[in-house]
């Protein structure tokens, strides 16, 4: 682990160190020129799960810009919570994530829910969307961090979609993702039911055939 990573880890582990380092009124400097932020999308029937994983220093930048951390020059700084806990408990952070990570289907927004931000450094921000119908194509919008610096980029990965990877930028923050090639509209429960039904039909067809063969060889 390099010095930069150790410093950021210390910031998020300790509320006092974090506030003292990024405090002073101005937001901490953003770092948009490293590897892109990543996001992952998984579809099951009409349900869509997205996880958004920025770097640790970008969590610091985001928390500072939204007021999740106290300004030590303005008064006492609470030391009972770590920087990660302050991010998790910030209503402004939660609202920001809900507003800037969205999904729509055929022009209709899918109802989204932000999961608790427990372990956000390891797991990222996780959102679940319920769409009106089984998913075939989606319009996914990711605008997190680009309001802080337009050089930020996010790569959205979808193992069972086309394209499998999509680059999001400030100028291209909404993309259509096609899940039809993977049968994305067929949820796991539906697929299981279909498989069981098909097996039952096949079994029913094979029984008479087996009886015919037995008679013919008798």
C-alpha positions as CSV (number, residue, x, y, z in Angstrom):
1,X,0.0,0.0,0.0
2,X,1.5,3.4,-1.0
3,X,1.6,6.5,1.2
4,X,-1.5,8.0,-0.5
5,X,-3.6,4.9,0.2
6,X,-2.4,4.8,3.8
7,X,-3.3,8.5,4.3
8,X,-6.8,8.0,2.8
9,X,-7.4,4.9,5.0
10,X,-6.5,6.9,8.0
11,X,-8.8,9.7,7.1
12,X,-11.8,7.4,6.8
13,X,-10.9,5.4,9.9
14,X,-10.6,8.4,12.2
15,X,-13.1,11.3,12.3
16,X,-10.6,13.8,13.8
17,X,-7.8,13.1,11.3
18,X,-10.3,13.3,8.5
19,X,-11.8,16.6,9.6
20,X,-8.5,18.2,10.3
21,X,-7.1,17.2,6.9
22,X,-10.0,18.0,4.6
23,X,-11.5,20.8,6.8
24,X,-11.0,24.5,6.4
25,X,-14.1,25.3,4.5
26,X,-13.0,24.3,1.0
27,X,-13.8,20.8,-0.4
28,X,-10.8,18.5,-0.6
29,X,-9.2,18.3,-4.0
30,X,-10.9,15.8,-6.3
31,X,-8.8,13.1,-8.0
32,X,-10.6,12.3,-11.3
33,X,-7.5,11.4,-13.3
34,X,-6.9,8.0,-11.8
35,X,-8.7,4.8,-12.8
36,X,-12.4,5.3,-13.5
37,X,-15.0,4.7,-10.9
38,X,-16.7,1.4,-11.4
39,X,-20.3,0.3,-11.3
40,X,-21.9,-3.1,-11.7
41,X,-25.5,-3.9,-12.9
42,X,-27.4,-7.1,-12.4
43,X,-30.9,-7.8,-13.7
44,X,-33.4,-10.4,-12.5
45,X,-36.8,-10.2,-14.1
46,X,-38.0,-6.7,-13.4
47,X,-35.5,-6.0,-10.7
48,X,-32.2,-4.2,-11.3
49,X,-29.3,-4.0,-8.8
50,X,-26.5,-1.5,-9.2
51,X,-23.4,-1.1,-7.1
52,X,-21.3,2.0,-7.4
53,X,-17.7,1.9,-6.2
54,X,-15.6,5.0,-6.1
55,X,-12.1,5.2,-4.8
56,X,-11.6,5.9,-1.1
57,X,-10.3,9.4,-1.7
58,X,-13.3,10.2,-3.8
59,X,-15.6,9.2,-0.9
60,X,-13.7,11.8,1.1
61,X,-14.2,14.4,-1.6
62,X,-17.9,13.6,-1.8
63,X,-18.4,13.7,1.9
64,X,-16.6,17.0,2.3
65,X,-18.6,18.6,-0.6
66,X,-21.9,17.5,1.0
67,X,-21.1,18.5,4.5
68,X,-20.8,15.0,5.9
69,X,-17.6,16.1,7.8
70,X,-17.3,18.9,10.2
71,X,-15.2,22.0,9.5
72,X,-12.7,22.2,12.4
73,X,-12.3,25.9,11.9
74,X,-16.0,26.4,12.7
75,X,-16.1,24.5,16.0
76,X,-15.6,21.2,17.7
77,X,-15.3,18.0,15.7
78,X,-17.1,14.9,16.8
79,X,-14.6,12.1,17.3
80,X,-17.0,9.3,18.3
81,X,-17.6,8.3,14.6
82,X,-15.2,7.4,11.9
83,X,-15.2,9.1,8.5
84,X,-16.9,6.1,7.0
85,X,-19.7,6.2,9.7
86,X,-20.2,9.9,9.0
87,X,-20.7,9.2,5.3
88,X,-23.1,6.4,6.1
89,X,-25.3,8.5,8.4
90,X,-25.3,11.6,6.2
91,X,-28.8,12.3,4.7
92,X,-27.2,14.5,2.1
93,X,-25.0,11.7,0.9
94,X,-27.9,9.3,0.7
95,X,-30.0,11.9,-1.2
96,X,-27.1,12.6,-3.6
97,X,-26.7,8.9,-4.5
98,X,-30.5,8.4,-5.1
99,X,-30.6,11.5,-7.3
100,X,-27.5,10.7,-9.4
101,X,-27.8,7.0,-10.0
102,X,-31.1,6.3,-11.8
103,X,-32.8,3.8,-14.1
104,X,-35.6,4.1,-16.5
105,X,-37.5,1.7,-18.8
106,X,-39.2,2.9,-22.0
107,X,-39.2,6.4,-20.6
108,X,-40.7,5.5,-17.2
109,X,-38.5,5.8,-14.1
110,X,-37.9,2.6,-12.2
111,X,-38.6,3.0,-8.5
112,X,-35.2,3.0,-6.7
113,X,-34.2,2.2,-3.2
114,X,-30.8,2.9,-1.6
115,X,-29.6,0.0,0.6
116,X,-28.0,0.9,3.9
117,X,-24.4,2.2,3.4
118,X,-22.9,-0.4,5.7
119,X,-19.4,-1.3,4.6
120,X,-19.5,1.3,1.8
121,X,-15.7,1.4,1.4
122,X,-15.7,-2.4,0.6
123,X,-19.1,-2.7,-1.1
124,X,-19.8,0.7,-2.5
125,X,-23.3,2.2,-2.7
126,X,-25.9,-0.4,-3.5
127,X,-29.2,0.5,-5.1
128,X,-32.2,-1.7,-6.1
129,X,-34.7,-0.6,-8.8
130,X,-38.1,-2.1,-9.5
131,X,-39.1,-1.6,-13.1
132,X,-42.7,-1.8,-14.5
133,X,-42.0,-4.9,-16.7
134,X,-39.3,-7.6,-17.1
135,X,-36.1,-6.0,-18.3
136,X,-35.0,-6.2,-21.9
137,X,-33.4,-2.7,-22.3
138,X,-32.7,0.0,-19.7
139,X,-31.6,3.6,-19.8
140,X,-29.1,3.9,-16.9
141,X,-27.9,7.4,-15.8
142,X,-24.8,7.9,-13.7
143,X,-23.9,11.5,-12.8
144,X,-22.2,11.0,-9.4
145,X,-18.9,13.0,-9.0
146,X,-19.1,14.7,-12.4
147,X,-20.7,17.7,-10.6
148,X,-17.4,18.0,-8.6
149,X,-15.1,17.6,-11.6
150,X,-16.2,16.9,-15.2
151,X,-13.1,14.8,-15.7
152,X,-14.6,12.0,-13.6
153,X,-15.5,8.8,-15.5
154,X,-17.4,5.7,-14.5
155,X,-17.3,2.2,-16.2
156,X,-20.5,0.3,-15.9
157,X,-20.1,-3.4,-16.2
158,X,-22.9,-5.9,-17.0
159,X,-21.8,-9.5,-17.5
160,X,-25.0,-10.5,-19.2
161,X,-25.7,-7.4,-21.4
162,X,-24.7,-5.6,-24.5
163,X,-22.4,-3.8,-24.3
164,X,-20.7,-5.6,-21.4
165,X,-18.9,-2.3,-20.4
166,X,-20.0,1.2,-20.9
167,X,-18.1,4.4,-20.2
168,X,-19.9,7.3,-18.5
169,X,-18.6,10.8,-18.7
170,X,-20.0,14.3,-17.9
171,X,-20.9,14.6,-21.6
172,X,-22.4,11.1,-21.9
173,X,-24.1,10.3,-18.6
174,X,-27.0,8.2,-19.9
175,X,-26.7,5.0,-21.9
176,X,-29.1,2.3,-23.1
177,X,-28.0,-1.2,-22.0
178,X,-29.5,-4.2,-23.8
179,X,-30.1,-7.4,-21.9
180,X,-32.0,-9.3,-24.6
181,X,-29.0,-11.3,-25.8
182,X,-28.7,-12.9,-22.3
183,X,-32.4,-13.3,-21.8
184,X,-32.4,-10.5,-19.3
185,X,-36.2,-10.4,-19.3
186,X,-36.4,-13.9,-18.0
187,X,-35.8,-13.8,-14.2
188,X,-34.2,-16.7,-12.4
189,X,-37.4,-17.8,-10.7
190,X,-39.2,-17.7,-14.1
191,X,-36.4,-19.6,-15.8
192,X,-36.5,-22.3,-13.1
193,X,-40.2,-22.6,-13.4
194,X,-39.8,-22.9,-17.2
195,X,-37.1,-25.5,-16.9
196,X,-39.2,-27.6,-14.5
197,X,-42.2,-27.4,-16.8
198,X,-40.2,-28.3,-19.8
199,X,-38.8,-31.3,-18.0
200,X,-42.2,-32.5,-17.0
201,X,-43.5,-32.2,-20.6
202,X,-40.5,-34.1,-22.0
203,X,-41.0,-36.8,-19.4
204,X,-44.6,-37.2,-20.4
205,X,-43.6,-37.6,-24.0
206,X,-40.9,-40.1,-23.3
207,X,-43.0,-42.5,-21.2
208,X,-45.4,-43.5,-24.1
209,X,-42.3,-43.8,-26.4
210,X,-40.6,-46.1,-23.9
211,X,-43.8,-48.3,-23.7
212,X,-44.0,-48.6,-27.5
213,X,-40.4,-49.8,-27.6
214,X,-41.0,-52.3,-24.9
215,X,-44.0,-53.8,-26.8
216,X,-42.2,-53.9,-30.0
217,X,-39.3,-56.0,-28.5
218,X,-41.6,-58.3,-26.6
